[in-house]
Amino acid sequence: MLYVFNVVLPVFALILIGYVCGRAGKLGESASVEINRFVVWLALPAQLFNFAANSGWQTLWKPGFIAAFFLSCLIVFVLVFSIGWWRNKDLALASFHGLSASYSNTGYMGIPLRVLALGQDGLAPAIISTFIVFVMFALATVLIEVGILSHKKSHEIFFSVVRSLCSNPLLIAPVAGLFWSSTNLQLFGPVSQVISFLAAAATPCALVSIGLFLMQKSKASPAQAWGISFAKLIIQPMIAWIIADWILGLHKLWIQAIIILSALPTGTGPFMLAQYYKADGGVISRVVLITTMGSLLTLSLFLWWNNGV
């Protein structure tokens, strides 16, 4: 559908811009690293804080939808994580793969897509799903920390994980935003504007950075990226549909919402997390690219199918 194309095309275009600029030498070899640092420590935390601060708890409390979407994310995460662990026996790597298969691009694509499809009625599911992917992000972070610190004693791992969670800007920001939202206070005008400026830079910078990263050679097998992409675009929305419709019997609006949001491509969060931990983001960057391009077809098919439900 045209509105799916209109939402997905800018994502792919920004990745392509980063790739072309890197190939042409307009952005140097260190550009990807430096842009990532800007996104991880400034732009993306500002975006997450801004988003959370403007969402009230009453908007988020939809138990049936929360259960269905979270379970669909968790099942796919566990499935892909288990396969990755069985193949490599690497907890951190398996966690990155599991997150890539379950982390929908709900913020950048989900919100405009739902509003285009259903008007303002589609906004609440997109907001709720965004906070659920934050939970998946936190779960993956814990497993990655445990994997990295597996050679240490249990109490050392525990305190290190807690310290890492409490110092990770990608986790602190949405929690701080929710806390601020609960106070019903208004941010000081100039401070709010600075946060908005930084937040606006998060998505384009992250996508350009992925384009730059795609230039680099990766030892990862292309089959891994395609397998994770299949889990993201096909398996997760099918699981979400079964849970929401067959098991929980949710209202049609929420069933449609959960299927579309589950069928979204992988967001940039897993790639940013890989950069934060200085891990190889080769597979993740390719998953973002494959799912973004593939979602042009899969989202259109799911939207067409939903209209007939």
CORMORA-V27575 format. One record per residue. RES is the residue in one letter. PSI is psi in whole degrees, 0 to 359 (* if undefined). OMEGA is omega in whole degrees, -180 to 180 (NA if undefined). D_CENTER is the distance of its C-alpha to the mean C-alpha in Angstrom with 1 decimal. Layout:
RES/PSI/OMEGA/D_CENTER + RES/PSI/OMEGA/D_CENTER
This chain:
M/156/-173/22.9 + L/319/-177/23.3 + Y/333/173/20.7 + V/313/179/18.0 + F/318/-178/19.4 + N/328/180/19.6 + V/320/-176/15.9 + V/324/-175/14.8 + L/314/179/17.7 + P/326/179/16.8 + V/309/180/13.5 + F/322/-179/15.6 + A/320/180/18.5 + L/321/175/16.8 + I/317/180/15.8 + L/320/178/19.5 + I/315/178/20.9 + G/317/-180/19.5 + Y/313/-178/20.9 + V/317/179/24.2 + C/324/177/24.7 + G/315/179/24.3 + R/323/-178/26.7 + A/353/179/29.1 + G/12/179/29.2 + K/335/173/28.4 + L/126/-174/25.6 + G/179/-177/26.8 + E/330/-178/25.6 + S/356/-176/24.4 + A/316/-178/22.4 + S/316/-179/19.1 + V/313/-176/19.6 + E/320/177/20.8 + I/320/178/18.1 + N/319/178/15.5 + R/318/178/17.6 + F/317/-178/17.8 + V/313/-175/14.1 + V/320/-173/13.5 + W/341/-177/16.7 + L/298/-169/17.2 + A/308/-177/15.1 + L/318/174/11.6 + P/322/178/13.5 + A/319/179/15.6 + Q/316/-179/13.0 + L/319/178/11.5 + F/313/-178/15.2 + N/316/-178/16.4 + F/314/-178/14.0 + A/322/-177/15.0 + A/338/-179/18.6 + N/15/178/19.1 + S/127/179/18.1 + G/156/-180/20.9 + W/326/-178/21.0 + Q/333/178/23.1 + T/333/-170/20.5 + L/344/-172/18.1 + W/88/176/20.7 + K/85/-170/20.6 + P/315/-178/21.3 + G/313/-180/21.4 + F/317/179/18.2 + I/314/-179/16.4 + A/315/-177/18.2 + A/313/-177/17.5 + F/317/-180/13.7 + F/317/-180/13.4 + L/322/178/15.9 + S/319/177/14.3 + C/314/-175/11.1 + L/318/-179/13.6 + I/314/180/16.0 + V/320/178/13.8 + F/310/-178/12.5 + V/319/-180/16.2 + L/307/-178/17.5 + V/321/177/15.7 + F/315/-178/16.1 + S/318/178/19.8 + I/316/179/20.4 + G/319/179/19.1 + W/320/180/21.2 + W/325/-178/24.1 + R/318/-169/24.1 + N/343/-176/23.6 + K/35/180/24.3 + D/106/-174/21.7 + L/316/-179/19.6 + A/314/-180/17.2 + L/317/178/16.7 + A/325/179/16.3 + S/320/177/13.7 + F/318/-180/11.6 + H/318/178/12.3 + G/319/179/11.6 + L/321/179/8.1 + S/329/-178/7.6 + A/346/-173/9.5 + S/0/-174/7.9 + Y/93/-179/4.0 + S/147/178/4.8 + N/63/-174/4.8 + T/328/-177/6.9 + G/304/-174/7.9 + Y/321/-177/9.3 + M/324/-175/10.3 + G/314/-177/10.5 + I/306/180/12.9 + P/325/-179/15.2 + L/317/180/15.3 + R/321/179/16.3 + V/320/178/18.8 + L/323/-176/20.3 + A/319/-173/20.7 + L/7/-177/22.0 + G/206/-177/22.7 + Q/340/177/22.2 + D/337/-179/22.2 + G/358/-176/18.7 + L/316/-176/17.3 + A/312/179/17.4 + P/322/-180/15.3 + A/321/179/12.4 + I/315/-180/12.9 + I/314/-178/13.3 + S/329/179/10.2 + T/320/178/8.1 + F/330/178/10.2 + I/321/178/9.9 + V/335/173/6.3 + F/321/179/7.9 + V/317/177/10.6 + M/322/178/8.9 + F/315/-180/7.8 + A/319/179/11.5 + L/313/180/12.9 + A/322/180/11.7 + T/317/179/13.1 + V/313/-179/16.3 + L/321/178/16.8 + I/316/179/16.2 + E/316/179/18.8 + V/319/179/21.1 + G/318/-179/21.0 + I/325/-174/21.8 + L/21/-174/24.5 + S/339/-178/26.0 + H/352/-177/29.3 + K/171/178/29.9 + K/160/-173/31.5 + S/313/-178/29.7 + H/328/177/30.3 + E/320/178/29.3 + I/316/-178/25.9 + F/309/-178/25.5 + F/326/178/26.4 + S/320/179/24.3 + V/315/179/21.1 + V/316/180/22.0 + R/319/-180/22.8 + S/317/179/19.6 + L/322/-177/17.5 + C/348/-179/19.9 + S/359/-179/19.6 + N/115/-176/15.9 + P/335/-179/15.2 + L/343/176/11.4 + L/325/-180/12.7 + I/318/-173/16.0 + A/308/-180/14.9 + P/326/178/13.5 + V/316/178/16.4 + A/322/179/18.8 + G/318/178/17.7 + L/320/178/18.4 + F/315/180/21.6 + W/322/179/22.7 + S/323/-178/22.1 + S/342/-180/24.4 + T/343/-177/27.1 + N/24/177/27.6 + L/157/177/28.4 + Q/136/176/27.9 + L/146/175/26.6 + F/132/-172/29.4 + G/302/-180/29.2 + P/323/178/28.9 + V/315/178/26.3 + S/321/-179/24.2 + Q/320/178/24.7 + V/315/179/23.7 + I/319/180/20.4 + S/320/178/19.9 + F/312/180/20.9 + L/318/-179/18.5 + A/322/-179/15.6 + A/336/-178/16.6 + A/347/-171/16.5 + A/305/-174/12.9 + T/309/-180/11.3 + P/320/180/14.5 + C/319/180/15.1 + A/318/-178/11.7 + L/320/176/12.4 + V/321/179/16.1 + S/321/177/15.4 + I/318/177/13.7 + G/319/177/16.9 + L/321/-178/19.1 + F/329/-179/17.6 + L/340/177/18.3 + M/329/-173/21.9 + Q/147/179/22.3 + K/141/180/23.7 + S/142/178/21.8 + K/354/-176/23.6 + A/145/178/20.9 + S/132/178/22.1 + P/332/-179/20.8 + A/327/179/21.1 + Q/313/-179/18.3 + A/319/180/15.8 + W/322/178/17.5 + G/316/179/17.5 + I/320/180/13.8 + S/321/178/13.3 + F/318/178/16.0 + A/321/-177/14.5 + K/313/-172/11.2 + L/335/-175/13.3 + I/306/-174/16.5 + I/313/-177/16.6 + Q/312/179/13.8 + P/328/178/15.2 + M/318/177/18.6 + I/317/180/18.2 + A/319/179/16.7 + W/316/180/19.8 + I/315/-179/22.2 + I/313/-175/21.2 + A/321/-175/21.1 + D/301/-174/24.2 + W/320/-174/26.4 + I/309/-175/25.9 + L/340/179/25.1 + G/46/-179/26.6 + L/165/177/24.4 + H/151/-176/25.6 + K/319/-179/25.0 + L/317/-177/22.8 + W/329/175/20.3 + I/314/178/20.5 + Q/317/-178/19.8 + A/315/-176/16.8 + I/326/178/15.2 + I/313/-179/16.0 + I/317/-179/14.6 + L/327/177/11.3 + S/334/-178/11.1 + A/0/179/12.2 + L/154/177/9.6 + P/167/178/8.5 + T/132/177/5.7 + G/180/-177/3.7 + T/353/-177/5.6 + G/309/180/4.5 + P/322/179/6.4 + F/318/178/8.9 + M/323/179/9.5 + L/321/177/10.2 + A/319/178/12.4 + Q/323/179/14.2 + Y/321/-179/14.7 + Y/8/179/16.5 + K/39/178/18.1 + A/164/178/17.1 + D/119/-179/17.4 + G/17/-176/14.3 + G/309/-180/16.3 + V/316/-176/14.9 + I/316/-179/11.2 + S/324/178/12.2 + R/327/176/14.2 + V/317/178/11.7 + V/315/-179/9.6 + L/312/-178/13.2 + I/313/-178/14.5 + T/326/178/11.9 + T/315/179/12.1 + M/317/-178/15.8 + G/332/-178/16.2 + S/340/174/14.5 + L/319/-180/17.5 + L/308/-173/19.6 + T/319/179/17.8 + L/319/178/16.6 + S/318/180/20.2 + L/317/179/21.7 + F/321/178/19.8 + L/317/178/20.7 + W/318/-180/24.3 + W/319/180/24.5 + N/325/180/23.4 + N/338/179/26.0 + G/355/-178/28.6 + V/*/NA/27.5
